[in-house]
């Protein structure tokens, strides 16, 4: 509902969301998946599939916003109240190869009540009163979207038990069948009796109702200001430099709040062995490789496979942050006679850090991630890859005599920072540890490059559009021809980031392209306005 009275533009409203999700995944009749290396089995994964996982999330919100103009100053302000909650309906995991009797879960509450007040404000000021110089300031709080994800589904009991488990597997009799007692969580060596060698389960509670997520801190499921959010501020100045030509320069900052972490309660900092390993010698790595990668951890064998997670705020363990700082310069020209030109450059960087938290929880794997692991292979708890710069430009011109629209866009995006995940042989990791490594399989994934050491290629793309306007009676018809990627650029969009030897070729080689910019193509379209 809106009220517009000259200098004031007041609006109040209500919004509501109801999300329903029922996900059903399937597997093969054996409830097994094999992992092979060069055709040789190295591990297997057992599952309790198929079953249906159900989520329900709700949101209600009230807001009020106003715009007020007073001489050279225009102010905007808004305030929004949100309340969110979630639950999971009754669910069941049916009996299967690794589950003798079905498991039924009753309806379970999730988020019991997030309550948030989100302010937003903006200011525009005509600095000299001549309409040629504008100062703009804005700030606001923005909430994580309402979804059937993240904290909203943490309490779902199906997600809190071990429905999968992995274990090492040596196919001693070479029949591609795991000849072990897969219902036992213990390590087995049956090779002397014609069977196989199977390691201990990565989740010792697989196939039981024991909760891997034993606890969820109530303070992350309810209360004021608990919902994940980010604050943003921006300041810019726009200046007319010629008639109908302006330039704008601005600075923007964004920071995120309310990070959560997963604390595996059976293990503490003293239950992990720190180690370092030497990167392979390879001319593609920074400095040719052969450097030491530290900050790696492996859980002690006595605690391998023990999982009882508690999910709580990261601030309980230390400071975790993610911050963005960026600048932009835009030029806008409306030159008359149907000619418009725009262009700009945006440069900014995102810094993430959870080193203080990881010092207390070595099982955390990345600067922003909170996934528990038995063998941590990413030593980079601080991520500062540097500035990412993007350039964009567009132009359009309507030929008045012929009613033909000619337009084009160009963009130049800096490639993303890449990783080099090396599957280090267990023997090397064990040697570095000074004891047998507690792992599943025969390798340990280790990232060899810090964020910002290796970048993807810059992606440049040029598109054009030609459109003819035809008028028939009271209708306006536009027939258009769009040409995308007119230079037929094959810029790489995604890469294989699994590191391997320089001798590896094809799509399996490190940095090999996995996808490229869509090749040049044409599209013909018709739009009728009446």
Residue pairs with C-beta under 8 A, 6 or more apart in sequence:
1 11
1 12
1 13
2 9
2 10
2 11
3 9
3 10
3 11
4 10
7 68
7 69
7 70
8 66
8 67
8 68
9 66
9 67
10 64
10 65
10 66
11 64
11 65
11 66
12 62
12 63
12 64
12 65
13 62
13 63
14 60
14 61
14 62
14 63
15 59
15 60
15 61
15 63
16 58
16 59
16 60
16 61
17 57
17 58
17 59
17 146
18 56
18 57
18 58
19 55
19 56
19 57
19 58
19 146
19 147
19 148
20 55
20 56
21 54
21 55
21 56
21 148
22 52
22 53
22 54
23 52
23 53
23 54
23 55
24 50
24 51
24 52
24 53
25 49
25 50
25 51
26 49
26 50
27 33
27 47
27 49
27 50
30 97
31 46
31 47
31 48
31 49
31 96
31 97
31 98
32 44
32 45
32 46
32 47
32 178
32 182
33 44
33 45
33 47
34 41
34 43
34 44
34 169
34 176
35 41
35 42
35 43
35 44
35 45
35 441
36 42
37 442
37 443
40 171
41 169
41 170
41 171
41 176
41 178
42 168
42 169
42 170
42 441
42 442
42 443
43 166
43 167
43 168
43 169
43 199
43 440
43 441
43 442
44 166
44 167
44 169
44 178
44 198
45 164
45 165
45 166
46 98
46 164
46 165
46 166
46 167
46 182
46 201
46 206
47 98
47 163
47 164
48 93
48 96
48 98
48 99
48 163
48 164
48 207
49 96
49 163
50 94
51 91
51 92
51 93
51 94
51 158
51 163
52 91
53 88
53 91
53 156
53 158
53 159
54 88
54 89
54 91
54 156
55 86
55 88
55 110
55 148
55 152
55 153
55 156
56 86
56 87
56 88
56 89
56 148
57 84
57 85
57 86
57 110
57 111
57 146
57 147
57 148
57 152
58 84
58 85
58 86
59 82
59 83
59 84
59 146
60 82
60 83
61 80
61 81
61 82
61 83
62 80
62 81
63 78
63 79
63 80
63 81
64 78
64 79
65 76
65 77
65 78
65 79
65 120
66 76
66 77
66 78
67 74
67 75
67 76
68 74
68 75
68 76
69 75
72 125
72 126
72 127
72 129
73 123
73 124
73 125
73 126
74 123
74 124
74 125
75 121
75 122
75 123
76 120
76 121
76 122
76 123
77 119
77 120
77 121
77 122
78 119
78 120
78 121
78 140
79 117
79 118
79 119
79 120
80 116
80 117
80 118
80 120
81 115
81 116
81 117
81 118
82 114
82 115
82 116
82 118
82 143
82 227
83 113
83 114
83 115
84 111
84 113
84 114
84 146
84 152
84 227
85 109
85 110
85 111
85 112
85 113
85 114
86 109
86 110
86 111
86 148
86 152
86 153
87 107
87 108
87 109
87 110
88 105
88 107
88 108
88 110
88 153
88 155
88 156
88 157
88 158
89 107
90 104
90 105
90 106
90 107
91 104
91 105
91 156
91 157
91 158
92 102
92 103
92 104
92 105
93 99
93 102
93 103
93 158
93 163
94 102
95 101
95 102
98 182
98 183
98 206
98 207
99 207
103 161
103 209
105 157
105 158
108 155
108 156
108 157
109 155
110 151
110 152
110 153
110 154
110 155
110 156
110 221
111 151
111 152
111 155
111 221
111 222
112 221
112 222
113 222
113 223
114 222
114 223
114 226
114 227
115 223
115 224
116 141
116 143
116 224
116 225
116 227
116 229
117 224
118 140
118 141
118 142
118 143
118 229
119 140
119 141
120 138
120 139
120 140
120 141
121 138
121 139
121 140
122 136
122 137
122 138
123 135
123 136
123 137
123 138
124 134
124 135
124 136
125 134
125 135
125 136
126 133
126 134
127 133
127 134
127 135
131 240
132 239
132 240
133 237
133 238
133 239
133 240
134 237
134 238
134 239
135 235
135 236
135 237
136 234
136 235
136 236
136 237
136 238
136 250
137 233
137 234
137 235
138 232
138 233
138 234
139 231
139 232
139 233
139 234
140 231
140 232
141 229
141 230
141 231
142 229
142 230
142 231
142 232
143 227
143 228
143 229
144 150
144 227
144 228
144 229
146 152
150 228
151 220
151 221
151 227
151 228
151 260
153 159
154 160
154 213
154 216
154 220
154 221
154 311
155 216
155 221
157 211
159 213
160 211
160 212
160 213
161 205
161 208
161 209
161 210
161 211
161 212
162 203
162 205
162 206
162 207
162 208
162 210
162 212
162 307
163 206
164 203
164 206
165 185
165 201
165 202
165 203
165 206
165 207
166 201
166 202
166 440
166 441
167 187
167 198
167 199
167 200
167 201
167 202
167 440
168 197
168 198
168 199
168 439
168 440
168 441
168 442
169 178
169 180
169 196
169 197
169 198
169 199
170 191
170 196
170 197
170 198
171 177
171 178
171 196
172 179
172 190
172 191
172 195
172 196
172 197
173 179
173 191
173 194
173 195
173 196
178 196
178 198
179 190
179 194
179 195
179 196
180 188
180 190
180 195
180 196
180 197
180 198
181 188
182 198
183 207
185 200
185 201
185 204
185 206
185 305
186 200
187 198
187 199
187 200
188 195
188 197
188 198
189 197
190 196
190 197
190 198
191 197
199 440
200 304
200 305
201 305
202 304
202 305
202 374
202 440
203 212
203 305
203 307
204 305
204 306
204 307
205 212
205 307
211 308
212 307
212 308
212 309
213 262
213 308
213 309
213 310
213 311
214 265
214 308
214 309
214 310
215 265
215 309
215 310
215 311
216 310
216 311
216 312
217 310
217 311
217 312
217 313
217 316
219 226
219 312
219 313
220 226
220 258
220 260
220 311
220 312
220 313
225 258
226 258
227 258
228 256
228 257
228 258
228 259
228 260
229 256
229 257
229 258
230 254
230 255
230 256
230 257
231 254
231 255
231 257
232 252
232 253
232 254
233 252
233 253
234 250
234 251
234 252
234 253
235 250
235 251
235 252
236 248
236 249
236 250
236 251
236 328
237 248
237 249
237 250
238 246
238 247
238 248
239 246
239 247
239 248
240 246
241 247
242 333
244 333
244 334
244 335
244 336
245 331
245 332
245 333
245 334
245 335
246 331
246 332
246 333
247 329
247 330
247 331
247 332
248 328
248 329
248 330
248 331
248 332
249 327
249 328
249 329
250 327
250 328
251 325
251 326
251 327
252 324
252 325
252 326
252 327
252 328
252 348
253 323
253 324
253 325
253 326
254 323
254 324
255 321
255 322
255 323
255 324
256 321
256 322
256 323
258 313
259 313
259 314
259 315
259 320
259 322
259 354
259 370
260 311
260 312
260 313
260 314
260 370
261 311
261 312
261 313
261 314
261 316
261 317
261 320
261 354
261 357
261 361
261 364
261 370
262 309
262 310
262 311
262 363
262 364
262 370
262 371
262 372
263 309
263 310
263 311
263 312
263 317
263 361
264 306
264 307
264 308
264 309
264 361
264 363
264 372
265 308
265 309
265 310
266 303
266 306
266 307
266 308
267 299
267 303
267 306
267 363
269 359
269 360
269 361
269 362
271 299
271 300
271 302
271 303
272 297
272 298
272 299
272 300
272 362
272 363
272 376
273 297
273 298
273 299
273 300
273 433
273 435
274 294
274 295
274 296
274 297
274 362
275 296
275 297
275 298
275 429
275 432
275 433
276 292
276 293
276 294
276 295
276 296
276 432
277 292
277 293
277 296
277 424
277 428
277 429
277 432
277 446
278 290
278 291
278 292
278 293
279 285
279 289
279 290
279 291
279 292
279 293
279 422
279 448
280 289
280 290
280 422
280 499
280 501
281 288
281 289
281 290
282 288
282 289
282 499
282 501
282 502
283 289
283 502
284 502
284 510
284 511
285 291
285 420
285 448
285 449
285 499
286 449
286 453
286 454
289 448
293 379
293 446
293 448
294 379
295 379
295 380
295 381
296 376
296 377
296 379
296 432
296 446
297 362
297 363
297 375
297 376
298 374
298 375
298 376
298 429
298 433
298 437
298 438
298 439
298 444
299 363
299 374
299 375
299 438
300 438
301 435
301 436
301 438
303 438
304 374
304 438
305 374
307 372
309 372
314 320
314 354
314 357
314 370
317 356
317 357
317 360
317 361
318 354
318 355
318 356
318 357
318 359
318 360
319 353
319 356
319 357
320 353
320 354
320 356
320 357
321 351
321 352
321 353
322 350
322 351
322 352
322 353
322 368
323 350
323 351
324 348
324 349
324 350
324 351
325 348
325 349
326 346
326 347
326 348
326 349
327 346
327 347
327 348
328 344
328 345
328 346
328 347
329 344
329 345
330 342
330 343
330 344
331 341
331 342
331 343
331 344
332 341
332 342
333 340
333 341
333 342
334 340
335 341
337 400
338 396
338 397
338 398
338 399
338 400
339 395
339 396
339 397
340 395
340 396
340 397
341 393
341 394
341 395
342 393
342 394
342 395
343 391
343 392
343 393
343 394
344 391
344 392
344 393
345 389
345 390
345 391
346 389
346 390
346 391
346 392
347 387
347 388
347 389
347 390
348 387
348 388
349 384
349 385
349 386
349 387
349 388
350 383
350 385
351 382
351 383
351 384
352 367
352 368
352 382
352 383
352 384
353 367
353 381
353 382
353 383
354 364
354 366
354 367
354 368
354 381
355 367
355 381
355 382
357 364
358 364
358 381
362 376
363 372
363 373
363 374
363 376
364 370
364 371
364 372
364 373
364 376
364 381
365 371
365 373
365 376
365 377
365 378
366 378
366 380
366 381
366 383
367 380
367 381
367 382
367 383
367 451
368 383
374 438
374 439
374 440
375 429
375 437
375 438
375 439
375 444
377 421
377 424
377 444
377 445
377 446
377 447
378 446
378 447
379 446
379 447
380 447
380 450
380 451
383 450
383 451
383 452
384 451
384 452
385 417
385 451
385 452
386 452
388 414
389 414
390 411
390 412
390 413
390 414
391 410
391 411
391 412
392 409
392 410
392 411
392 412
393 409
393 410
393 411
394 407
394 408
394 409
394 410
395 407
395 408
396 405
396 406
396 407
396 408
397 405
397 406
397 407
398 404
398 405
398 406
399 405
399 406
402 468
403 468
403 469
403 470
404 466
404 467
404 468
404 469
405 465
405 466
405 467
405 468
405 469
405 478
405 480
406 464
406 465
406 466
407 464
407 465
407 467
408 462
408 463
408 464
408 465
409 462
409 463
410 460
410 461
410 462
410 463
411 459
411 460
411 461
412 458
412 459
412 460
413 458
413 459
413 460
414 455
414 458
415 455
415 456
415 457
415 458
415 459
415 492
416 455
416 456
417 451
417 452
417 453
417 454
417 455
417 456
418 449
418 454
418 455
418 456
418 495
418 497
418 511
419 447
419 448
419 449
419 451
419 454
419 497
420 447
420 448
420 449
420 454
420 497
420 499
420 510
421 445
421 446
421 447
421 448
421 497
421 498
421 499
422 445
422 446
422 447
422 448
422 498
422 499
422 500
423 443
423 444
423 445
423 446
423 498
423 499
424 443
424 444
424 445
424 446
425 442
425 443
426 437
426 439
426 441
426 442
426 443
426 444
429 437
429 439
429 444
430 436
430 437
437 444
448 499
454 511
456 492
456 493
456 495
457 491
457 492
458 491
459 489
459 491
459 492
459 493
459 517
460 487
460 489
460 491
461 484
461 485
461 487
461 489
461 491
461 517
462 485
462 486
462 487
462 489
463 482
463 483
463 484
463 485
463 486
464 482
464 483
464 486
465 480
465 481
465 482
465 483
466 480
466 481
467 478
467 479
467 480
467 481
468 478
468 479
468 480
469 476
469 477
469 478
470 476
470 477
470 478
470 479
471 477
474 530
475 528
475 529
475 530
476 528
476 529
476 530
477 526
477 527
477 528
477 529
478 526
478 527
478 528
478 529
479 524
479 525
479 526
480 524
480 525
480 526
480 527
481 522
481 523
481 524
482 522
482 523
482 524
482 525
483 520
483 521
483 522
484 518
484 520
484 521
484 522
484 523
485 517
485 518
485 519
485 520
485 521
486 520
487 520
488 519
488 520
489 517
490 516
490 517
490 519
491 516
491 517
492 513
492 515
492 516
493 515
493 516
493 517
494 513
494 514
494 515
495 511
495 512
495 513
495 514
496 507
496 508
496 509
496 510
496 511
496 512
496 513
496 514
497 510
497 511
498 508
498 510
499 510
500 508
500 509
500 510
504 510
506 512
507 513
507 514
